[in-house]
Amino acid sequence: MHRAVLSLTAVLAFAGTASADVLDEVRFGVMQENICVLDCDNANKEPGQSLTGELLFTSPDVLDLIWSPRPYVMGSLNLNGDTSFGGFGLHWSFPFSERWAFEPSVGYVIHDGELESPFPQGDPRGDAFTEDHVLLGSRDLFRTTFGLKYKVDETWGVEVLYEHLSHGQILGNGRNQGLDNVGVRVSYALGN
């Protein structure tokens, strides 16, 4: 928990020091949470929608060596009271036509979802609990996204986004059911 508080403090401090010329883009969207992608064992748990927001900042020169990703801070609020999360990371944009771009990102999030069942093994309440909740195994998770963005004009864009959350047996051990989310976002570029 201590690590999560320190990480959230760092994110808020970074976001709070951003001036208008550093903030590059704002994105808002709706995600369908916990969809079936490859491993569908947990896709029936925590269904529902989440509202997401993301602030993208101008890429600092030091990141030119890795194709100039933009730092971001983000948050996701689950509308059913299930897993919500927030974090930060790096976001790339690779245009492949005048209006289209492939946009991957990697990052770190902390969440308020379930880690383990609160019931001892063999307790029937535990079985019911694990049927309804994704057990993420760690408060700290990696966030990986893949987006396809369409640039409507110099200011506005729309994006289809896939998002995966997992501790990858690196940030935690044991349970690692992860979340796969998909959705759409609208983007607004600043300073154009």
Solvent accessible surface area in square Angstrom, and as a share of the most:
residue,aa,sasa,rsa
1,M,170,0.76
2,H,137,0.61
3,R,138,0.50
4,A,6,0.05
5,V,79,0.45
6,L,102,0.51
7,S,22,0.14
8,L,77,0.38
9,T,80,0.46
10,A,59,0.46
11,V,14,0.08
12,L,114,0.57
13,A,60,0.46
14,F,91,0.38
15,A,30,0.23
16,G,66,0.63
17,T,111,0.65
18,A,32,0.25
19,S,58,0.37
20,A,94,0.73
21,D,119,0.62
22,V,59,0.34
23,L,40,0.20
24,D,44,0.23
25,E,6,0.03
26,V,26,0.15
27,R,0,0.00
28,F,130,0.54
29,G,13,0.13
30,V,68,0.39
31,M,2,0.01
32,Q,65,0.29
33,E,1,0.00
34,N,9,0.05
35,I,46,0.24
36,C,69,0.42
37,V,62,0.36
38,L,169,0.84
39,D,96,0.50
40,C,62,0.37
41,D,114,0.59
42,N,22,0.11
43,A,24,0.19
44,N,113,0.58
45,K,19,0.08
46,E,6,0.03
47,P,78,0.49
48,G,7,0.07
49,Q,76,0.34
50,S,2,0.01
51,L,85,0.42
52,T,11,0.06
53,G,19,0.18
54,E,4,0.02
55,L,59,0.29
56,L,0,0.00
57,F,2,0.01
58,T,70,0.41
59,S,25,0.16
60,P,59,0.37
61,D,120,0.62
62,V,117,0.67
63,L,30,0.15
64,D,84,0.44
65,L,166,0.83
66,I,69,0.35
67,W,188,0.66
68,S,50,0.33
69,P,0,0.00
70,R,36,0.13
71,P,20,0.12
72,Y,2,0.01
73,V,11,0.06
74,M,16,0.07
75,G,31,0.30
76,S,8,0.05
77,L,109,0.54
78,N,6,0.03
79,L,97,0.48
80,N,92,0.47
81,G,70,0.67
82,D,36,0.19
83,T,1,0.00
84,S,18,0.12
85,F,12,0.05
86,G,17,0.17
87,G,5,0.05
88,F,76,0.32
89,G,12,0.12
90,L,46,0.23
91,H,3,0.01
92,W,39,0.14
93,S,49,0.31
94,F,81,0.34
95,P,101,0.63
96,F,129,0.54
97,S,56,0.36
98,E,157,0.70
99,R,99,0.36
100,W,97,0.34
101,A,10,0.08
102,F,83,0.35
103,E,3,0.01
104,P,21,0.13
105,S,2,0.01
106,V,75,0.43
107,G,14,0.14
108,Y,36,0.14
109,V,0,0.00
110,I,27,0.14
111,H,10,0.04
112,D,96,0.50
113,G,8,0.08
114,E,58,0.26
115,L,54,0.27
116,E,86,0.39
117,S,31,0.20
118,P,90,0.56
119,F,60,0.25
120,P,93,0.59
121,Q,188,0.83
122,G,73,0.70
123,D,25,0.13
124,P,105,0.66
125,R,146,0.53
126,G,8,0.08
127,D,89,0.46
128,A,57,0.44
129,F,30,0.13
130,T,30,0.18
131,E,114,0.51
132,D,88,0.46
133,H,47,0.21
134,V,0,0.00
135,L,0,0.00
136,L,0,0.00
137,G,17,0.16
138,S,10,0.06
139,R,69,0.25
140,D,5,0.03
141,L,1,0.00
142,F,76,0.31
143,R,4,0.01
144,T,41,0.24
145,T,2,0.01
146,F,94,0.39
147,G,3,0.03
148,L,76,0.38
149,K,27,0.12
150,Y,71,0.27
151,K,75,0.32
152,V,70,0.40
153,D,65,0.34
154,E,117,0.52
155,T,33,0.19
156,W,117,0.41
157,G,0,0.00
158,V,68,0.39
159,E,4,0.02
160,V,86,0.50
161,L,3,0.02
162,Y,57,0.22
163,E,1,0.01
164,H,63,0.28
165,L,0,0.00
166,S,15,0.09
167,H,0,0.00
168,G,37,0.36
169,Q,101,0.45
170,I,134,0.68
171,L,36,0.18
172,G,19,0.19
173,N,120,0.61
174,G,54,0.52
175,R,99,0.36
176,N,50,0.26
177,Q,43,0.19
178,G,5,0.05
179,L,1,0.00
180,D,23,0.12
181,N,2,0.01
182,V,50,0.29
183,G,13,0.12
184,V,92,0.53
185,R,7,0.03
186,V,71,0.41
187,S,3,0.02
188,Y,87,0.33
189,A,23,0.18
190,L,55,0.27
191,G,86,0.83
192,N,120,0.62
